[in-house]
Amino acid sequence: MKRNNDRIQKSETRKESLIDSLRLPKDICMGAMKITLTGNREAWIENYRGILEYTECQILLQGRTCQVCFEGSRLSIDYYTNEDMKISGCISCVKYI
């Protein structure tokens, strides 16, 4: 299992190096989430895969390579599409899992 994980990590590193050398946007080429915060009141998220948990205190999103957890109070998803979403409320913490 460890060999397989090492192989995947090396492949991702090579891919990332190629993308860097060609100066291509990583969020598009690697499927990485792009998160833009406006203070602690709004978050704009692009390239997420799904909503795993949604409460007033926590919103957990699945990305291609990780999960992102927004914690705070009065959190709400103002809108979402297959490509992006807007979260508002009082965001106190953003964790990458």
N, CA, C and O atoms as a MOPAC input file, in Angstrom:
PM7 MOZYME 1SCF
protein

 N      0.82700 1    -1.20400 1     0.00000 1
 C      0.00000 1     0.00000 1     0.00000 1
 C      0.86600 1     1.26000 1     0.00000 1
 O      0.55100 1     2.24100 1    -0.67300 1
 N      1.97300 1     1.21900 1     0.77200 1
 C      2.85100 1     2.37100 1     0.84500 1
 C      3.46200 1     2.68100 1    -0.51900 1
 O      3.57800 1     3.84800 1    -0.89200 1
 N      3.85600 1     1.64200 1    -1.27200 1
 C      4.42000 1     1.85200 1    -2.60500 1
 C      3.42900 1     2.55900 1    -3.52500 1
 O      3.79900 1     3.45300 1    -4.28600 1
 N      2.17400 1     2.14600 1    -3.44300 1
 C      1.13700 1     2.75100 1    -4.27900 1
 C      0.97700 1     4.23000 1    -3.93100 1
 O      0.87300 1     5.06400 1    -4.83000 1
 N      0.95700 1     4.57000 1    -2.63000 1
 C      0.83200 1     5.96800 1    -2.20500 1
 C      2.03300 1     6.78300 1    -2.66500 1
 O      1.88000 1     7.92200 1    -3.10500 1
 N      3.25100 1     6.19400 1    -2.56200 1
 C      4.45500 1     6.88400 1    -3.02400 1
 C      4.38800 1     7.15800 1    -4.51700 1
 O      4.76200 1     8.23900 1    -4.97300 1
 N      3.91600 1     6.18800 1    -5.27300 1
 C      3.79800 1     6.33500 1    -6.72100 1
 C      2.80200 1     7.44200 1    -7.06600 1
 O      3.05000 1     8.24600 1    -7.96400 1
 N      1.68900 1     7.48100 1    -6.36100 1
 C      0.67100 1     8.51300 1    -6.61500 1
 C      1.23600 1     9.89000 1    -6.28200 1
 O      1.03100 1    10.84000 1    -7.03700 1
 N      1.95100 1    10.00800 1    -5.15000 1
 C      2.52200 1    11.29300 1    -4.75800 1
 C      3.56000 1    11.76300 1    -5.77500 1
 O      3.59400 1    12.94700 1    -6.11000 1
 N      4.40500 1    10.86300 1    -6.27300 1
 C      5.40600 1    11.23400 1    -7.27600 1
 C      4.72700 1    11.69500 1    -8.55600 1
 O      5.15900 1    12.66600 1    -9.17800 1
 N      3.67000 1    11.00600 1    -8.94900 1
 C      2.93100 1    11.37400 1   -10.15100 1
 C      2.32100 1    12.76100 1    -9.99700 1
 O      2.38600 1    13.57600 1   -10.91700 1
 N      1.72400 1    13.03300 1    -8.82900 1
 C      1.12700 1    14.34600 1    -8.58400 1
 C      2.20300 1    15.42500 1    -8.57600 1
 O      1.97400 1    16.52600 1    -9.07600 1
 N      3.38500 1    15.12100 1    -8.01100 1
 C      4.47900 1    16.09100 1    -7.97400 1
 C      4.95500 1    16.41400 1    -9.38500 1
 O      5.19000 1    17.57800 1    -9.71000 1
 N      5.09900 1    15.39600 1   -10.21900 1
 C      5.49900 1    15.62100 1   -11.61400 1
 C      4.46200 1    16.46500 1   -12.35300 1
 O      4.79800 1    17.39100 1   -13.09100 1
 N      3.21100 1    16.12300 1   -12.13600 1
 C      2.12400 1    16.86700 1   -12.79300 1
 C      2.15400 1    18.32300 1   -12.35600 1
 O      2.01300 1    19.22600 1   -13.18100 1
 N      2.33800 1    18.55600 1   -11.05000 1
 C      2.36600 1    19.91900 1   -10.52600 1
 C      3.56900 1    20.68600 1   -11.07900 1
 O      3.45200 1    21.87100 1   -11.39100 1
 N      4.72100 1    20.02700 1   -11.20500 1
 C      5.91500 1    20.67400 1   -11.76900 1
 C      5.67500 1    21.08200 1   -13.21900 1
 O      6.06200 1    22.17600 1   -13.63100 1
 N      5.04100 1    20.21100 1   -13.98700 1
 C      4.73400 1    20.52200 1   -15.37900 1
 C      3.78200 1    21.71500 1   -15.47300 1
 O      3.98400 1    22.62200 1   -16.28100 1
 N      2.75800 1    21.70200 1   -14.64900 1
 C      1.79500 1    22.81100 1   -14.65200 1
 C      2.47500 1    24.12000 1   -14.27500 1
 O      2.19300 1    25.15900 1   -14.87100 1
 N      3.38600 1    24.07600 1   -13.27400 1
 C      4.13900 1    25.27100 1   -12.88500 1
 C      5.01400 1    25.77600 1   -14.03300 1
 O      5.05500 1    26.97200 1   -14.32100 1
 N      5.71100 1    24.84300 1   -14.68000 1
 C      6.61900 1    25.25900 1   -15.76100 1
 C      5.86300 1    25.86300 1   -16.94000 1
 O      6.38100 1    26.75600 1   -17.61200 1
 N      4.65500 1    25.39200 1   -17.19800 1
 C      3.84600 1    25.94800 1   -18.28500 1
 C      3.02100 1    27.15500 1   -17.84600 1
 O      2.34200 1    27.78400 1   -18.65800 1
 N      3.08900 1    27.47300 1   -16.54600 1
 C      2.36100 1    28.60900 1   -15.96000 1
 C      0.85500 1    28.51600 1   -16.19000 1
 O      0.19300 1    29.50000 1   -16.52000 1
 N      0.34200 1    27.31300 1   -16.00700 1
 C     -1.09900 1    27.08000 1   -16.12700 1
 C     -1.75000 1    27.21700 1   -14.76300 1
 O     -1.08900 1    26.98300 1   -13.75200 1
 N     -3.02400 1    27.58700 1   -14.69700 1
 C     -3.70700 1    27.72000 1   -13.40200 1
 C     -3.92900 1    26.35000 1   -12.74700 1
 O     -4.53500 1    25.46000 1   -13.34400 1
 N     -3.43300 1    26.19500 1   -11.51300 1
 C     -3.52600 1    24.91200 1   -10.81200 1
 C     -4.96700 1    24.53400 1   -10.49600 1
 O     -5.32300 1    23.35600 1   -10.54100 1
 N     -5.79000 1    25.51400 1   -10.17800 1
 C     -7.16800 1    25.18000 1    -9.81200 1
 C     -7.89200 1    24.48800 1   -10.96100 1
 O     -8.71400 1    23.60300 1   -10.72500 1
 N     -7.60400 1    24.87100 1   -12.17600 1
 C     -8.26400 1    24.26400 1   -13.33300 1
 C     -7.59500 1    22.94400 1   -13.70300 1
 O     -8.27700 1    21.94000 1   -13.91000 1
 N     -6.27900 1    22.93900 1   -13.78600 1
 C     -5.55100 1    21.75900 1   -14.27000 1
 C     -5.54500 1    20.60500 1   -13.27700 1
 O     -5.59200 1    19.44400 1   -13.68400 1
 N     -5.48700 1    20.90300 1   -11.99200 1
 C     -5.40200 1    19.83800 1   -10.99600 1
 C     -6.72400 1    19.61200 1   -10.27300 1
 O     -6.83400 1    18.71000 1    -9.44200 1
 N     -7.71700 1    20.42100 1   -10.58400 1
 C     -9.01200 1    20.25700 1    -9.93600 1
 C     -9.02600 1    20.73200 1    -8.49800 1
 O     -9.88200 1    20.31900 1    -7.71600 1
 N     -8.08500 1    21.59600 1    -8.13900 1
 C     -7.99500 1    22.08600 1    -6.76400 1
 C     -9.12300 1    23.06600 1    -6.47400 1
 O     -9.55600 1    23.81700 1    -7.34800 1
 N     -9.59400 1    23.04500 1    -5.22400 1
 C    -10.59900 1    24.01900 1    -4.82200 1
 C     -9.95800 1    25.39700 1    -4.75300 1
 O     -8.79100 1    25.54100 1    -4.38800 1
 N    -10.73200 1    26.38800 1    -5.10500 1
 C    -10.28900 1    27.77900 1    -4.99500 1
 C    -11.23300 1    28.44800 1    -4.01100 1
 O    -12.44500 1    28.48000 1    -4.22400 1
 N    -10.67200 1    28.98400 1    -2.93200 1
 C    -11.47300 1    29.60600 1    -1.88200 1
 C    -11.07100 1    31.06600 1    -1.77300 1
 O     -9.89400 1    31.39000 1    -1.61700 1
 N    -12.06100 1    31.94300 1    -1.85700 1
 C    -11.83500 1    33.37000 1    -1.71400 1
 C    -12.65200 1    33.85200 1    -0.51800 1
 O    -13.87500 1    33.71900 1    -0.49600 1
 N    -11.96300 1    34.41200 1     0.47200 1
 C    -12.63400 1    34.92700 1     1.66300 1
 C    -12.73600 1    36.43800 1     1.57800 1
 O    -11.79400 1    37.11800 1     1.17000 1
 N    -13.89000 1    36.95300 1     1.96800 1
 C    -14.08800 1    38.38800 1     2.10200 1
 C    -14.26500 1    38.63500 1     3.59300 1
 O    -15.35500 1    38.47500 1     4.14200 1
 N    -13.16600 1    39.02900 1     4.23800 1
 C    -13.18400 1    39.16700 1     5.69100 1
 C    -13.53100 1    37.83200 1     6.32300 1
 O    -13.07700 1    36.78000 1     5.87200 1
 N    -14.33900 1    37.88400 1     7.36900 1
 C    -14.81800 1    36.64100 1     7.98900 1
 C    -16.31700 1    36.46500 1     7.76100 1
 O    -16.97300 1    35.71600 1     8.48500 1
 N    -16.85800 1    37.15300 1     6.75700 1
 C    -18.30800 1    37.12300 1     6.51500 1
 C    -18.73200 1    36.33600 1     5.27700 1
 O    -19.86400 1    35.85700 1     5.22100 1
 N    -17.85300 1    36.19100 1     4.28600 1
 C    -18.23200 1    35.49700 1     3.04900 1
 C    -17.08900 1    34.61600 1     2.56000 1
 O    -15.91500 1    34.94900 1     2.72200 1
 N    -17.45000 1    33.49700 1     1.96700 1
 C    -16.48200 1    32.62900 1     1.30700 1
 C    -17.06600 1    32.20800 1    -0.03500 1
 O    -18.21900 1    31.78600 1    -0.11700 1
 N    -16.26100 1    32.32600 1    -1.07900 1
 C    -16.63500 1    31.88300 1    -2.41600 1
 C    -15.77400 1    30.66100 1    -2.71700 1
 O    -14.54800 1    30.73400 1    -2.64000 1
 N    -16.39400 1    29.55600 1    -3.05500 1
 C    -15.68300 1    28.30600 1    -3.28000 1
 C    -15.94200 1    27.84200 1    -4.70600 1
 O    -17.08400 1    27.80400 1    -5.16500 1
 N    -14.85600 1    27.48900 1    -5.40400 1
 C    -14.95000 1    26.94200 1    -6.76000 1
 C    -14.32200 1    25.55100 1    -6.77000 1
 O    -13.42400 1    25.26800 1    -5.97700 1
 N    -14.78500 1    24.70000 1    -7.64800 1
 C    -14.24300 1    23.35500 1    -7.86600 1
 C    -14.43400 1    22.40200 1    -6.68800 1
 O    -13.57500 1    21.55600 1    -6.44000 1
 N    -15.52300 1    22.52200 1    -5.97200 1
 C    -15.79300 1    21.56000 1    -4.91300 1
 C    -16.52300 1    20.35800 1    -5.51800 1
 O    -17.10500 1    20.46200 1    -6.59800 1
 N    -16.49200 1    19.23600 1    -4.83100 1
 C    -17.13400 1    18.02500 1    -5.35100 1
 C    -18.49800 1    17.76300 1    -4.72500 1
 O    -19.38000 1    17.19400 1    -5.36900 1
 N    -18.67500 1    18.17900 1    -3.46000 1
 C    -19.95000 1    17.92100 1    -2.81600 1
 C    -20.01300 1    18.50100 1    -1.41400 1
 O    -18.99900 1    18.90000 1    -0.84100 1
 N    -21.22600 1    18.54000 1    -0.87300 1
 C    -21.46800 1    19.01500 1     0.48900 1
 C    -21.62400 1    17.77700 1     1.36900 1
 O    -22.53200 1    16.97400 1     1.15900 1
 N    -20.74000 1    17.62300 1     2.35300 1
 C    -20.78300 1    16.45300 1     3.22900 1
 C    -21.57900 1    16.70600 1     4.50400 1
 O    -22.25400 1    15.81000 1     5.01000 1
 N    -21.49800 1    17.92800 1     5.01900 1
 C    -22.22100 1    18.28100 1     6.24300 1
 C    -22.59700 1    19.75200 1     6.17400 1
 O    -21.82600 1    20.58400 1     5.69700 1
 N    -23.79600 1    20.05800 1     6.66100 1
 C    -24.27300 1    21.43300 1     6.59100 1
 C    -25.10500 1    21.73100 1     7.82200 1
 O    -26.24900 1    21.28800 1     7.92500 1
 N    -24.53500 1    22.48300 1     8.76100 1
 C    -25.26100 1    22.95800 1     9.93700 1
 C    -24.99800 1    24.45400 1    10.05800 1
 O    -24.21900 1    25.02100 1     9.29200 1
 N    -25.64200 1    25.07700 1    11.01200 1
 C    -25.45300 1    26.50300 1    11.24700 1
 C    -24.04700 1    26.81800 1    11.75900 1
 O    -23.57700 1    27.94800 1    11.63000 1
 N    -23.37600 1    25.81800 1    12.34100 1
 C    -22.03900 1    26.01000 1    12.92100 1
 C    -20.91200 1    25.42700 1    12.08200 1
 O    -19.74700 1    25.76600 1    12.29500 1
 N    -21.24100 1    24.55000 1    11.12500 1
 C    -20.19100 1    23.88500 1    10.36300 1
 C    -20.67900 1    23.49300 1     8.96900 1
 O    -21.78700 1    22.98400 1     8.80200 1
 N    -19.83800 1    23.73700 1     7.98400 1
 C    -20.10400 1    23.29900 1     6.60800 1
 C    -18.86000 1    22.54800 1     6.14000 1
 O    -17.76500 1    23.11100 1     6.11400 1
 N    -19.02600 1    21.28700 1     5.77500 1
 C    -17.92300 1    20.43700 1     5.34500 1
 C    -18.09400 1    20.12600 1     3.86300 1
 O    -19.13000 1    19.61300 1     3.43900 1
 N    -17.06300 1    20.44300 1     3.08300 1
 C    -17.10500 1    20.25200 1     1.63500 1
 C    -16.05300 1    19.23600 1     1.20800 1
 O    -14.96900 1    19.16400 1     1.78800 1
 N    -16.38500 1    18.45900 1     0.19200 1
 C    -15.43900 1    17.51300 1    -0.38700 1
 C    -14.81000 1    18.12900 1    -1.61900 1
 O    -15.50600 1    18.63000 1    -2.50200 1
 N    -13.50300 1    18.08800 1    -1.67200 1
 C    -12.77000 1    18.51500 1    -2.85500 1
 C    -12.19800 1    17.30100 1    -3.56000 1
 O    -12.48000 1    16.16400 1    -3.18200 1
 N    -11.40700 1    17.53800 1    -4.57000 1
 C    -10.80000 1    16.42500 1    -5.30800 1
 C     -9.77600 1    15.69500 1    -4.45000 1
 O     -9.72800 1    14.46500 1    -4.44900 1
 N     -8.95100 1    16.45400 1    -3.71400 1
 C     -7.86700 1    15.84200 1    -2.95300 1
 C     -8.00100 1    15.97800 1    -1.44600 1
 O     -7.24100 1    15.35500 1    -0.70600 1
 N     -8.94300 1    16.77300 1    -0.97700 1
 C     -9.09200 1    16.97400 1     0.46900 1
 C    -10.51200 1    17.43800 1     0.78600 1
 O    -11.33400 1    17.65400 1    -0.10500 1
 N    -10.76600 1    17.58100 1     2.06900 1
 C    -12.02000 1    18.15400 1     2.53600 1
 C    -11.71000 1    19.50200 1     3.17000 1
 O    -10.62500 1    19.70200 1     3.71700 1
 N    -12.66700 1    20.43100 1     3.09700 1
 C    -12.51900 1    21.74000 1     3.71300 1
 C    -13.70800 1    21.96400 1     4.63000 1
 O    -14.86000 1    21.77200 1     4.24200 1
 N    -13.40400 1    22.37600 1     5.86200 1
 C    -14.44300 1    22.58500 1     6.86900 1
 C    -14.47300 1    24.06200 1     7.25800 1
 O    -13.45700 1    24.62300 1     7.66900 1
 N    -15.63000 1    24.68000 1     7.12600 1
 C    -15.84800 1    26.05500 1     7.56800 1
 C    -16.58200 1    25.98600 1     8.90100 1
 O    -17.62600 1    25.34200 1     9.00000 1
 N    -16.04600 1    26.64100 1     9.92500 1
 C    -16.68700 1    26.67700 1    11.23700 1
 C    -17.00200 1    28.11500 1    11.59500 1
 O    -16.29600 1    29.03600 1    11.18600 1
 N    -18.06600 1    28.30100 1    12.36000 1
 C    -18.46100 1    29.63400 1    12.77100 1
 C    -19.86700 1    29.63700 1    13.31800 1
 O    -20.32000 1    28.64600 1    13.89200 1
 N    -20.55700 1    30.74400 1    13.14400 1
 C    -21.94300 1    30.86000 1    13.61000 1
 C    -22.79900 1    31.46900 1    12.50900 1
 O    -22.32200 1    32.25400 1    11.68900 1
 N    -24.05600 1    31.09600 1    12.50800 1
 C    -25.02400 1    31.56200 1    11.51800 1
 C    -24.53400 1    31.32000 1    10.08300 1
 O    -24.76100 1    32.14800 1     9.20100 1
 N    -23.86900 1    30.19400 1     9.85700 1
 C    -23.37400 1    29.88000 1     8.52200 1
 C    -24.52400 1    29.43600 1     7.62400 1
 O    -25.41500 1    28.70200 1     8.05400 1
 N    -24.49400 1    29.87800 1     6.40200 1
 C    -25.50600 1    29.44800 1     5.44200 1
 C    -24.89600 1    29.41900 1     4.04800 1
 O    -23.97300 1    30.17100 1     3.73600 1
 N    -25.42900 1    28.54100 1     3.22700 1
 C    -25.03000 1    28.49800 1     1.82300 1
 C    -26.03500 1    29.35600 1     1.06600 1
 O    -27.19900 1    28.98300 1     0.92100 1
 N    -25.57900 1    30.49900 1     0.58700 1
 C    -26.47100 1    31.43200 1    -0.10100 1
 C    -26.90500 1    30.89000 1    -1.45500 1
 O    -28.06400 1    31.03200 1    -1.84200 1
 N    -25.98000 1    30.27200 1    -2.17000 1
 C    -26.32400 1    29.61100 1    -3.42900 1
 C    -25.24000 1    28.60900 1    -3.75100 1
 O    -24.12500 1    28.70000 1    -3.23700 1
 N    -25.56700 1    27.65500 1    -4.59900 1
 C    -24.55600 1    26.72800 1    -5.09100 1
 C    -24.96400 1    26.20100 1    -6.45500 1
 O    -26.14600 1    26.06700 1    -6.77000 1
 N    -23.94500 1    25.90600 1    -7.25600 1
 C    -24.11600 1    25.26800 1    -8.55800 1
 C    -23.16500 1    24.07500 1    -8.57500 1
 O    -22.54200 1    23.76900 1    -7.55800 1
 N    -23.04700 1    23.40800 1    -9.70000 1
 C    -22.09700 1    22.30300 1    -9.81300 1
 C    -20.64900 1    22.79200 1    -9.75900 1
 O    -19.74000 1    21.99600 1    -9.52400 1
 N    -20.42700 1    24.07700 1    -9.97100 1
 C    -19.07300 1    24.61100 1   -10.06100 1
 C    -18.66000 1    25.49600 1    -8.89400 1
 O    -17.48700 1    25.50000 1    -8.52100 1
 N    -19.58700 1    26.24200 1    -8.31000 1
 C    -19.20500 1    27.15800 1    -7.24100 1
 C    -20.32400 1    27.36000 1    -6.23400 1
 O    -21.46600 1    26.95900 1    -6.45900 1
 N    -19.97300 1    27.99200 1    -5.11300 1
 C    -20.95900 1    28.29500 1    -4.07700 1
 C    -20.50300 1    29.49900 1    -3.27500 1
 O    -19.34000 1    29.89900 1    -3.31900 1
 N    -21.45200 1    30.06600 1    -2.54200 1
 C    -21.16000 1    31.17700 1    -1.63900 1
 C    -21.66700 1    30.81200 1    -0.25300 1
 O    -22.82600 1    30.43700 1    -0.07600 1
 N    -20.77500 1    30.93100 1     0.72900 1
 C    -21.12300 1    30.70200 1     2.12500 1
 C    -21.06400 1    32.05100 1     2.83000 1
 O    -20.13200 1    32.82600 1     2.61500 1
 N    -22.05300 1    32.33400 1     3.66800 1
 C    -22.02700 1    33.57500 1     4.45100 1
 C    -22.32300 1    33.25900 1     5.90600 1
 O    -22.80900 1    32.17900 1     6.24100 1
 N    -22.02500 1    34.20500 1     6.74400 1
 C    -22.19000 1    34.06000 1     8.19300 1
 C    -20.93500 1    34.59900 1     8.86900 1
 O    -20.17700 1    35.36100 1     8.26900 1
 N    -20.72400 1    34.20500 1    10.10100 1
 C    -19.51500 1    34.61400 1    10.83700 1
 C    -18.54500 1    33.43700 1    10.81600 1
 O    -18.66800 1    32.51600 1    11.62400 1
 N    -17.58400 1    33.46400 1     9.89700 1
 C    -16.62700 1    32.37000 1     9.72800 1
 C    -15.47300 1    32.57000 1    10.69400 1
 O    -14.76700 1    33.57600 1    10.63100 1
 N    -15.28300 1    31.60600 1    11.58900 1
 C    -14.21100 1    31.71800 1    12.56900 1
 C    -13.00300 1    30.85700 1    12.24300 1
 O    -11.90500 1    31.11000 1    12.74000 1
 N    -13.19900 1    29.83100 1    11.40200 1
 C    -12.11800 1    28.89600 1    11.13000 1
 C    -12.34000 1    28.18400 1     9.79200 1
 O    -13.46700 1    27.83700 1     9.43900 1
 N    -11.25400 1    27.97700 1     9.06300 1
 C    -11.28300 1    27.18000 1     7.83900 1
 C    -10.21600 1    26.09900 1     8.00500 1
 O     -9.03800 1    26.41200 1     8.18200 1
 N    -10.62300 1    24.83100 1     7.94800 1
 C     -9.69700 1    23.70600 1     8.13600 1
 C     -9.63800 1    22.86600 1     6.87900 1
 O    -10.64600 1    22.62100 1     6.21700 1
 N     -8.42800 1    22.43200 1     6.57000 1
 C     -8.23000 1    21.48800 1     5.45900 1
 C     -7.97200 1    20.13100 1     6.07300 1
 O     -7.06900 1    19.97500 1     6.89500 1
 N     -8.76300 1    19.14800 1     5.67600 1
 C     -8.67100 1    17.80400 1     6.25800 1
 C     -8.20800 1    16.84500 1     5.18100 1
 O     -8.05700 1    15.65100 1     5.44100 1

